Amino acid sequence: MIHTEPHPLAGQTVEIKIEGETLEYRLEDWWDRVHGSSWMFAYPNPAALKYAMRAGFAGLPVDDEVVYGKVDIFGHLIHVSEIVTQP
């Protein structure tokens, strides 16, 4: 499913918690709006591959509630459940 509306926190810097670490994350938008398809079909995108491996080990839901953003200059996908700052 492609989201039709931007994520409520799009364009904002939020706190996320991944792998036991809290980071500042510049949330751009839903991944499917940025890329045009689900993260599950984004091969060979490095951010999507990294997310797929991390999600599998962390037991994150297999759905499209995934956003794209940056930590420093590096792009990352995260599941919305990893956002500490909520609207």
Secondary structure as a PSIPRED ss2 file (coil, helix, strand):
# PSIPRED VFORMAT (PSIPRED V4.0)

   1 M C   1.000  0.000  0.000
   2 I C   1.000  0.000  0.000
   3 H C   1.000  0.000  0.000
   4 T C   1.000  0.000  0.000
   5 E C   1.000  0.000  0.000
   6 P C   1.000  0.000  0.000
   7 H C   1.000  0.000  0.000
   8 P C   1.000  0.000  0.000
   9 L C   1.000  0.000  0.000
  10 A C   1.000  0.000  0.000
  11 G C   1.000  0.000  0.000
  12 Q C   1.000  0.000  0.000
  13 T E   0.000  0.000  1.000
  14 V E   0.000  0.000  1.000
  15 E E   0.000  0.000  1.000
  16 I E   0.000  0.000  1.000
  17 K E   0.000  0.000  1.000
  18 I E   0.000  0.000  1.000
  19 E C   1.000  0.000  0.000
  20 G C   1.000  0.000  0.000
  21 E E   0.000  0.000  1.000
  22 T E   0.000  0.000  1.000
  23 L E   0.000  0.000  1.000
  24 E E   0.000  0.000  1.000
  25 Y E   0.000  0.000  1.000
  26 R E   0.000  0.000  1.000
  27 L E   0.000  0.000  1.000
  28 E E   0.000  0.000  1.000
  29 D E   0.000  0.000  1.000
  30 W E   0.000  0.000  1.000
  31 W H   0.000  1.000  0.000
  32 D H   0.000  1.000  0.000
  33 R H   0.000  1.000  0.000
  34 V H   0.000  1.000  0.000
  35 H H   0.000  1.000  0.000
  36 G C   1.000  0.000  0.000
  37 S C   1.000  0.000  0.000
  38 S C   1.000  0.000  0.000
  39 W H   0.000  1.000  0.000
  40 M H   0.000  1.000  0.000
  41 F H   0.000  1.000  0.000
  42 A C   1.000  0.000  0.000
  43 Y C   1.000  0.000  0.000
  44 P C   1.000  0.000  0.000
  45 N C   1.000  0.000  0.000
  46 P H   0.000  1.000  0.000
  47 A H   0.000  1.000  0.000
  48 A H   0.000  1.000  0.000
  49 L H   0.000  1.000  0.000
  50 K H   0.000  1.000  0.000
  51 Y H   0.000  1.000  0.000
  52 A H   0.000  1.000  0.000
  53 M H   0.000  1.000  0.000
  54 R H   0.000  1.000  0.000
  55 A H   0.000  1.000  0.000
  56 G H   0.000  1.000  0.000
  57 F H   0.000  1.000  0.000
  58 A H   0.000  1.000  0.000
  59 G C   1.000  0.000  0.000
  60 L C   1.000  0.000  0.000
  61 P C   1.000  0.000  0.000
  62 V C   1.000  0.000  0.000
  63 D C   1.000  0.000  0.000
  64 D C   1.000  0.000  0.000
  65 E C   1.000  0.000  0.000
  66 V E   0.000  0.000  1.000
  67 V E   0.000  0.000  1.000
  68 Y E   0.000  0.000  1.000
  69 G E   0.000  0.000  1.000
  70 K E   0.000  0.000  1.000
  71 V E   0.000  0.000  1.000
  72 D C   1.000  0.000  0.000
  73 I C   1.000  0.000  0.000
  74 F E   0.000  0.000  1.000
  75 G E   0.000  0.000  1.000
  76 H E   0.000  0.000  1.000
  77 L E   0.000  0.000  1.000
  78 I E   0.000  0.000  1.000
  79 H E   0.000  0.000  1.000
  80 V H   0.000  1.000  0.000
  81 S H   0.000  1.000  0.000
  82 E H   0.000  1.000  0.000
  83 I E   0.000  0.000  1.000
  84 V C   1.000  0.000  0.000
  85 T C   1.000  0.000  0.000
  86 Q C   1.000  0.000  0.000
  87 P C   1.000  0.000  0.000
